Amino acid sequence: MSKIIIGIHGLGNKPPKTILTDWWKKSILEGLKKYNYYDTNFEFDLVYWADIFHPVPLNPDEVNKNSPLYLKDKYHSEHILNSVESSGLRIKAKEYIEKFYGKIVVNEVLSLKYPSLTDLFIHLNMRDLENYYSPFYIYRNGLKQLAKQAIIERLIETLKRHWNKKILLICHSMGSIITYDALTDYSPDLKIDTMVSIGSPLGQKYVLQKILEHQKNNSGNKLKVPENIRRNWYNLSDLDDQVALNHLLAEIYVCNSKSVNIKDKLVQNNFTINGLRNSHSSYGYLRTPEIAEILHSFLYYKKFSLLRWFFKKSKQNDNILKK
């Protein structure tokens, strides 16, 4: 059976699909090559849903930082990172303050201690997530449709297009929420060999509340790994990631009937923007050694098994001939 790696991006406007797809694949290839995995010939597809909320994509060539189409988070390779990482003490101090102050604030606001403050924070900073969870309608193919439904259908359509392949699905940030909803509620017949969530908010109390409100028949506070996931679910997070506030999803989501549980891994996301580390960037996550190892295992798991079987069979045949 052929194999494919599929990605789904997080919230916010993005560059055009062709560019974002190219940057995701470059990030993956960069990690594989750096850690001596030469699996460069693989099929990749990206579930692109930014256009549902943002009809005009960000422009990588826009130089005006005040333009709504200015793209701040552009992909660049790690060798460029090394040249900007040697920043001065003032930049390092600023990074430290912003990182830890921001994480404390976000964690407190999303703790649901102050619901009105939580709603205001989501409205100002995570408008796509707010619209996803609210009765926000769009027009698609001339028909009025809930945005959430349109986004989930985009994912399901992509997965169905590759139904005859073994799938590894990488879900960044809000992409993991969309994937969890799609697999749990909308398409239980789809098969995912391996799921990898990176920078996932699936452990945030705000998100957990929304999931539990939807799954009213769920018993207790334990949620479940979707039945569609057949072999692995890896959850990768950076300790400084302000979106992946809970790094232990395995303590929240119990294993499915196939005994697939979540394997939580702490990683170092080394992506930087203007000398400051962006520990939530998809590009940084995609080139970590942990992702490289997971992808290598997925791409060559079957091949190695068949190779061992072939040599074992050949040896058995040689022994029979000698007798």
C-alpha positions as CSV (number, residue, x, y, z in Angstrom):
1,M,0.0,0.0,0.0
2,S,1.3,3.4,-0.9
3,K,1.8,6.1,1.8
4,I,1.2,9.8,2.1
5,I,1.9,12.5,4.6
6,I,-1.0,15.0,4.9
7,G,-0.8,18.3,6.9
8,I,-3.4,20.7,8.2
9,H,-2.4,24.2,9.2
10,G,-3.5,26.3,12.2
11,L,-5.6,29.4,12.6
12,G,-5.0,32.8,11.0
13,N,-4.6,34.0,7.4
14,K,-1.8,32.2,5.4
15,P,0.1,32.7,2.2
16,P,-1.4,30.9,-0.9
17,K,-1.8,27.2,-0.7
18,T,1.0,26.4,-3.2
19,I,3.5,28.5,-1.1
20,L,2.4,27.1,2.3
21,T,2.5,23.5,0.9
22,D,6.0,24.1,-0.4
23,W,7.2,25.6,3.0
24,W,5.8,22.7,4.9
25,K,7.5,20.2,2.7
26,K,10.8,22.1,2.8
27,S,10.6,22.1,6.6
28,I,10.0,18.3,6.7
29,L,12.8,17.6,4.2
30,E,15.2,19.9,6.2
31,G,14.6,17.8,9.3
32,L,15.0,14.5,7.6
33,K,18.2,15.4,5.9
34,K,19.7,17.0,9.0
35,Y,19.2,13.8,11.1
36,N,20.4,11.5,8.3
37,Y,17.1,10.2,7.2
38,Y,17.2,10.1,3.4
39,D,13.4,9.7,2.9
40,T,13.1,12.5,0.4
41,N,10.8,10.8,-2.1
42,F,7.3,10.9,-0.4
43,E,3.9,12.2,-1.3
44,F,2.6,15.2,0.6
45,D,-0.7,17.0,0.6
46,L,-1.9,20.0,2.6
47,V,-5.4,20.7,3.9
48,Y,-5.7,24.4,3.3
49,W,-8.7,26.1,5.0
50,A,-7.5,29.7,5.6
51,D,-9.5,30.9,2.6
52,I,-12.8,30.0,4.3
53,F,-12.2,32.9,6.8
54,H,-9.7,34.9,4.8
55,P,-10.6,35.2,1.0
56,V,-7.4,37.1,0.2
57,P,-4.2,35.3,1.3
58,L,-1.2,36.9,2.8
59,N,1.4,38.2,0.3
60,P,5.0,37.0,0.9
61,D,6.2,39.9,-1.3
62,E,4.5,42.6,0.7
63,V,7.0,44.9,2.4
64,N,4.7,47.3,4.1
65,K,4.4,46.0,7.7
66,N,1.2,47.9,8.2
67,S,-0.6,46.2,5.4
68,P,-3.2,43.5,6.4
69,L,-1.6,41.2,3.8
70,Y,2.0,41.5,5.3
71,L,3.4,38.1,6.1
72,K,5.5,38.1,9.2
73,D,6.0,34.4,9.6
74,K,8.0,33.4,6.5
75,Y,9.8,30.1,6.2
76,H,13.6,30.2,6.4
77,S,16.0,27.4,6.8
78,E,17.9,26.6,10.0
79,H,21.3,27.8,8.7
80,I,19.8,31.3,8.5
81,L,18.5,30.8,12.0
82,N,22.0,30.2,13.3
83,S,23.1,33.6,12.0
84,V,20.4,35.5,13.8
85,E,20.4,33.5,17.0
86,S,23.5,35.2,18.2
87,S,21.5,38.2,19.3
88,G,22.5,40.6,22.0
89,L,21.6,40.6,25.7
90,R,18.8,43.1,25.3
91,I,17.0,41.0,22.7
92,K,17.5,37.8,24.8
93,A,16.1,39.6,27.9
94,K,13.1,40.9,25.8
95,E,12.5,37.3,24.5
96,Y,12.6,35.9,28.1
97,I,10.1,38.5,29.4
98,E,7.7,38.2,26.5
99,K,7.8,34.4,26.5
100,F,7.1,33.8,30.2
101,Y,4.8,36.8,30.8
102,G,2.8,35.8,27.7
103,K,2.5,32.2,28.8
104,I,1.3,33.2,32.3
105,V,-1.3,35.6,30.9
106,V,-2.6,33.2,28.3
107,N,-2.8,30.3,30.8
108,E,-4.7,32.4,33.3
109,V,-7.2,33.8,30.7
110,L,-7.9,30.4,29.2
111,S,-8.4,28.8,32.6
112,L,-12.1,29.8,32.5
113,K,-11.8,31.5,35.9
114,Y,-13.2,34.6,34.3
115,P,-15.5,33.6,31.4
116,S,-16.1,37.1,30.1
117,L,-12.4,37.8,30.0
118,T,-11.8,34.5,28.3
119,D,-14.4,35.3,25.6
120,L,-12.9,38.8,25.1
121,F,-9.4,37.3,24.7
122,I,-10.6,34.7,22.2
123,H,-12.4,37.5,20.3
124,L,-9.4,39.7,20.1
125,N,-6.7,37.1,19.5
126,M,-8.2,34.0,18.1
127,R,-11.1,35.2,15.9
128,D,-10.9,32.1,13.7
129,L,-11.4,29.8,16.7
130,E,-14.3,32.0,17.9
131,N,-16.0,31.8,14.5
132,Y,-15.4,28.0,14.4
133,Y,-17.3,27.5,17.6
134,S,-20.1,30.0,16.9
135,P,-22.9,30.0,14.3
136,F,-20.7,31.7,11.8
137,Y,-22.1,31.2,8.2
138,I,-20.3,31.4,4.9
139,Y,-21.5,31.0,1.3
140,R,-19.9,28.0,-0.4
141,N,-20.9,27.0,-4.0
142,G,-23.9,29.3,-3.7
143,L,-25.1,27.7,-0.5
144,K,-25.2,29.0,3.1
145,Q,-23.1,26.8,5.3
146,L,-21.6,26.8,8.8
147,A,-17.9,27.7,8.6
148,K,-17.1,24.8,11.0
149,Q,-18.8,22.4,8.7
150,A,-17.1,23.8,5.6
151,I,-13.6,23.5,7.3
152,I,-14.3,19.9,8.4
153,E,-15.5,18.9,5.0
154,R,-12.3,20.3,3.5
155,L,-10.3,17.9,5.7
156,I,-12.6,14.9,5.1
157,E,-12.5,15.5,1.3
158,T,-8.7,15.4,1.4
159,L,-8.7,12.2,3.5
160,K,-11.2,10.5,1.2
161,R,-9.2,11.4,-1.8
162,H,-6.4,9.3,-0.4
163,W,-8.5,6.5,1.1
164,N,-6.5,3.8,-0.6
165,K,-3.2,5.0,1.0
166,K,-1.7,4.7,4.4
167,I,-2.0,8.1,6.0
168,L,0.2,10.0,8.4
169,L,-1.6,13.2,9.4
170,I,0.3,16.2,10.9
171,C,-2.0,18.7,12.6
172,H,-0.7,22.1,13.7
173,S,-2.4,24.1,16.4
174,M,-6.1,24.6,15.6
175,G,-5.7,22.0,12.9
176,S,-5.6,19.4,15.7
177,I,-9.1,20.6,17.0
178,I,-10.5,20.4,13.4
179,T,-9.0,16.9,13.0
180,Y,-10.3,15.7,16.4
181,D,-13.8,16.9,15.6
182,A,-13.8,15.4,12.1
183,L,-12.6,12.0,13.2
184,T,-14.8,11.8,16.2
185,D,-18.1,13.2,15.0
186,Y,-18.2,13.3,11.2
187,S,-16.3,10.5,9.5
188,P,-15.7,7.5,11.7
189,D,-15.0,5.2,8.7
190,L,-11.8,7.0,7.6
191,K,-8.6,5.3,8.6
192,I,-5.5,7.2,9.9
193,D,-2.4,5.1,10.4
194,T,-0.5,7.8,12.4
195,M,-1.6,11.2,13.7
196,V,1.0,13.8,14.9
197,S,-0.3,16.9,16.7
198,I,2.2,19.8,17.0
199,G,1.6,22.9,19.1
200,S,-1.9,21.6,19.9
201,P,-4.4,23.4,22.1
202,L,-6.4,20.2,22.7
203,G,-5.4,20.4,26.4
204,Q,-6.6,24.0,27.0
205,K,-9.6,24.2,29.3
206,Y,-11.4,26.5,26.9
207,V,-11.1,23.9,24.1
208,L,-11.9,21.0,26.4
209,Q,-15.1,22.7,27.6
210,K,-16.2,23.2,23.9
211,I,-15.5,19.5,23.1
212,L,-17.4,18.3,26.2
213,E,-20.3,20.6,25.5
214,H,-20.6,19.0,22.1
215,Q,-20.2,15.5,23.4
216,K,-22.9,15.6,26.0
217,N,-23.1,11.8,26.3
218,N,-19.4,11.6,27.2
219,S,-19.0,10.0,30.7
220,G,-16.8,11.8,33.2
221,N,-14.0,14.2,32.2
222,K,-12.0,11.7,30.1
223,L,-12.1,12.1,26.3
224,K,-11.1,9.4,23.9
225,V,-8.6,8.8,21.1
226,P,-10.6,8.6,17.9
227,E,-11.3,5.1,16.6
228,N,-10.0,6.1,13.1
229,I,-6.4,6.2,14.4
230,R,-5.0,2.7,13.9
231,R,-1.4,2.7,15.1
232,N,0.0,5.9,16.7
233,W,-0.9,9.4,18.0
234,Y,2.2,11.5,18.8
235,N,1.7,14.9,20.5
236,L,4.7,17.2,20.2
237,S,5.0,20.4,22.2
238,D,7.6,23.0,23.2
239,L,7.6,24.0,26.9
240,D,7.5,27.7,25.8
241,D,4.6,27.3,23.3
242,Q,1.9,29.6,24.5
243,V,-0.8,27.6,22.6
244,A,0.2,24.1,23.7
245,L,-0.3,25.0,27.4
246,N,-1.0,21.4,28.5
247,H,1.8,19.1,27.4
248,L,0.3,15.8,28.7
249,L,-2.7,15.0,26.5
250,A,-2.3,11.3,27.4
251,E,-3.7,12.2,30.8
252,I,-6.9,13.7,29.2
253,Y,-7.6,11.4,26.2
254,V,-7.9,7.7,27.0
255,C,-6.9,5.1,24.5
256,N,-9.3,3.8,21.9
257,S,-10.5,0.2,21.4
258,K,-7.4,-0.6,19.4
259,S,-5.2,0.4,22.4
260,V,-3.9,3.5,20.7
261,N,-2.9,6.1,23.3
262,I,-1.2,9.4,23.0
263,K,2.5,9.5,23.2
264,D,3.5,13.0,24.5
265,K,6.9,14.3,23.5
266,L,8.6,17.6,24.5
267,V,10.6,19.1,21.7
268,Q,12.7,22.1,21.0
269,N,11.1,24.4,18.4
270,N,14.0,26.5,17.2
271,F,12.2,28.8,14.7
272,T,13.0,32.5,15.0
273,I,11.5,35.7,13.6
274,N,13.7,38.8,13.8
275,G,16.0,37.2,16.3
276,L,13.2,36.1,18.7
277,R,12.2,32.5,19.0
278,N,8.7,31.5,17.8
279,S,8.1,28.3,19.7
280,H,4.7,27.8,18.1
281,S,5.8,27.9,14.5
282,S,4.8,24.9,12.3
283,Y,8.1,25.2,10.4
284,G,10.2,24.8,13.6
285,Y,8.1,21.8,14.7
286,L,8.3,20.1,11.3
287,R,12.1,20.0,11.3
288,T,12.7,18.6,14.8
289,P,14.5,15.3,15.2
290,E,11.4,13.8,16.8
291,I,9.3,14.5,13.7
292,A,12.1,13.2,11.5
293,E,12.2,9.9,13.4
294,I,8.4,9.5,13.3
295,L,8.2,10.2,9.6
296,H,11.1,7.8,8.9
297,S,9.5,5.1,10.9
298,F,6.2,5.6,9.1
299,L,7.6,5.7,5.6
300,Y,9.8,2.6,6.0
301,Y,8.1,0.5,8.6
302,K,6.5,-1.8,6.1
303,K,9.6,-1.9,3.8
304,F,11.9,-3.1,6.7
305,S,9.4,-5.7,7.7
306,L,9.2,-7.1,4.2
307,L,12.9,-7.0,3.8
308,R,13.4,-9.1,7.0
309,W,10.7,-11.5,5.8
310,F,12.5,-11.9,2.4
311,F,15.9,-12.7,3.9
312,K,14.3,-15.0,6.5
313,K,12.5,-16.9,3.7
314,S,15.6,-17.0,1.5
315,K,17.5,-18.5,4.4
316,Q,14.8,-21.1,5.0
317,N,14.9,-22.1,1.3
318,D,18.7,-22.4,1.4
319,N,18.5,-24.7,4.4
320,I,15.9,-26.9,2.6
321,L,18.1,-27.2,-0.5
322,K,21.1,-28.2,1.6
323,K,19.1,-31.0,3.2
